[in-house]
Each structure stands twice: as structure tokens, then as C-alpha cells.
Amino acid sequence: MSAPERPEAIDPDVDLHVPAQRAETAGAEKWGVLAAISAGGAAGASARYGLALAWPTPTGGFPWATLLINVLGCALIGVLMPLISEGGRGAHHLVRPFLGVGVLGGFTTFSTYAVEVSRLLARQQAGLAMAYAAATLLGALGAVWATATATRGVLAARAGRAGTERGVRTP
């Protein structure tokens, strides 16, 4: 007996209000998804903790480590999602929960970002707090956009080369 066929996700981000997108968390299969998320989260949070220990923020200083963590995490999600979900490329059904939700969800830390902005404001460092808030927002959004765009470009170029090698012309 073969495994039940998975419904194709409409959007790479699961919308739990769409029944076809709840398949990965239905029945006994949810335990594999939860285990992948948990293992990935532990790895991502450990990497973040290690980076924060290696590059601590001095009292009242600019939180460079957290900024780097959040921008890097967003850059990596910009690479990951096109690789596993676009253009007919399939990945194992646990890749996105493990890497996207687990590792990168555990690695990035927008809660720490919010606490650090609050601490800077409490120390009357409003300018530094606003610079940090803006740098994180612009850096994270810019990183995910730039890396997703670059990844899609690389994938399109590879697909074009592969088509040319097979004698297929691509528009």
C-alpha cells in the first residue's frame, strides 16, 4: 500500500484555514512535523545563543549580534523558500518545518529585538533605539527580498541552461 498523496500547497506558508494545507499536521503525521520543528528549533536557538555569547552587547551599546542574527536569518529564508517551493521543485515534506520553522525560527529573535529596543528607550537612548529598530526592519526585509530574488535568478539561469543542454529553448 502506498502512502497517501499530499495535497499541493497553494501558498508556501501554510494557511490552517485552508483544509488542503492542514495535511502535514493531521493525524499521526503531525508527530514527525513537530519533531522536525523541535530539533530544528533547538539547533537554531543554540546557534543564536552561541553567536550572542561570542559577540555580547555592551550595556547601552548597539545590539549588533541580534541585528546580524535577524538579518542573516531573513537572508537564509529568502534562499530556502524558493529552493524548496517554487517552479515545481519538490523537497521532502519535513524540510520546510525543520529548516524554515525550526532552525530559522529558533535562530531569529524578534522578541530579543523588541526587548533591546525597550531597554534602549528606558535608558533614554531614543535615537539609538530608533536606529536599531529601523536597521532591523530594513535589513531583514531587504535581506529576504535580495536573497529570494537572487535565488530565483540562479534557479532560472540553471533551468535555462538545462533546457538548452536538452535542446529545449526557453523564452
C-alpha positions in Angstrom: 0.0 0.0 0.0 1.4 3.4 -1.0 1.5 6.5 1.2 -1.5 8.8 0.8 -0.9 11.6 -1.7 -0.3 15.0 -0.2 -2.4 17.9 -1.4 -0.3 20.6 -3.2 0.0 23.7 -1.0 -1.4 26.8 -2.6 1.0 29.0 -0.7 4.3 28.1 0.8 3.1 29.4 4.1 0.5 27.0 5.4 -2.8 28.7 6.0 -4.6 26.5 8.6 -8.0 27.8 7.4 -7.5 26.0 4.1 -8.2 22.3 4.7 -5.8 21.2 1.9 -2.9 22.9 3.7 -3.5 21.1 7.1 -2.4 17.7 5.8 1.1 18.0 7.2 -0.3 18.4 10.8 -3.1 15.9 10.6 -3.3 12.5 12.3 -0.1 10.6 13.3 1.9 12.6 10.8 1.9 15.6 13.0 4.4 14.0 15.3 7.1 13.9 12.6 6.4 17.5 11.8 6.6 18.5 15.5 9.8 16.5 16.0 11.4 18.2 12.9 10.4 21.7 14.2 11.7 20.9 17.7 15.0 19.6 16.5 15.4 22.5 14.1 14.4 25.0 16.8 17.0 23.6 19.2 19.7 23.8 16.6 18.7 27.4 15.6 18.4 28.7 19.1 21.7 27.1 20.0 23.4 28.8 17.1 21.8 32.2 18.1 22.9 31.7 21.7 26.5 30.9 20.6 26.7 34.0 18.4 25.2 36.2 21.2 27.9 34.8 23.6 30.6 35.4 21.1 29.5 39.0 20.4 27.8 40.4 23.6 26.1 43.8 23.6 27.8 46.2 26.0 25.4 47.9 28.3 23.8 50.8 26.4 25.6 49.8 23.2 24.2 48.9 19.8 23.0 45.3 19.7 25.0 44.2 16.6 24.7 40.5 17.3 20.9 40.5 17.3 20.8 42.7 14.2 23.2 40.3 12.4 21.2 37.2 13.6 17.9 38.6 12.3 19.2 39.9 9.0 21.1 36.7 8.4 18.1 34.5 9.3 15.9 36.5 6.9 18.5 36.2 4.2 18.6 32.4 4.6 14.8 32.2 4.5 15.0 34.1 1.2 17.2 31.4 -0.2 15.3 28.5 1.4 11.8 29.2 0.2 12.4 29.5 -3.5 14.7 26.4 -3.4 12.0 24.2 -1.8 8.7 25.5 -3.0 8.9 27.2 -6.4 9.0 26.1 -10.0 7.9 22.6 -9.5 10.9 21.7 -7.3 9.9 19.3 -4.6 11.5 18.8 -1.3 10.9 16.3 1.5 7.8 17.3 3.4 9.9 17.9 6.6 12.5 20.2 5.0 10.4 23.4 5.5 9.3 22.6 9.1 12.8 21.6 10.1 14.8 24.4 8.4 12.2 27.2 7.9 10.1 27.0 11.1 12.6 25.2 13.3 16.2 26.2 12.6 15.5 29.7 11.2 12.6 30.3 13.6 14.9 29.4 16.6 17.8 31.3 15.1 16.0 34.6 14.5 14.9 36.5 17.6 12.4 39.4 17.1 11.4 39.1 20.8 15.0 40.0 21.8 15.0 42.8 19.3 11.8 44.2 20.9 13.4 43.9 24.4 16.6 45.6 23.2 14.6 48.5 21.7 12.7 48.8 25.0 15.9 48.8 27.0 17.5 51.5 24.9 14.4 53.6 25.2 14.4 53.1 29.0 18.0 54.3 29.1 16.9 57.5 27.3 18.7 56.4 24.1 15.8 57.1 21.8 18.0 57.8 18.7 19.9 54.6 19.1 16.7 52.7 19.7 15.0 54.1 16.6 18.2 53.5 14.5 18.2 49.9 15.7 14.5 49.4 15.0 14.9 50.8 11.5 18.1 48.9 10.7 16.5 45.7 11.8 13.3 46.3 9.8 15.1 47.5 6.6 17.9 44.9 6.9 15.5 42.0 7.4 13.1 42.9 4.6 16.0 43.9 2.3 17.8 40.6 3.0 14.8 38.4 2.3 14.0 40.3 -0.9 17.5 40.3 -2.2 18.3 36.7 -1.5 14.9 35.5 -2.8 15.4 37.5 -5.9 19.0 36.3 -6.4 18.0 32.6 -5.7 15.2 32.8 -8.2 17.6 34.3 -10.8 20.1 31.5 -10.2 17.4 28.8 -10.5 16.0 30.4 -13.7 19.5 30.5 -15.2 20.1 26.9 -14.3 16.7 25.9 -15.8 17.6 27.8 -18.9 21.0 26.0 -19.2 19.4 22.7 -18.5 16.8 23.3 -21.2 19.5 24.4 -23.7 21.5 21.3 -22.9 18.5 19.1 -23.7 17.8 21.1 -26.9 14.8 22.8 -25.4 14.5 26.6 -25.9 13.2 28.6 -23.0 11.7 32.1 -23.5 
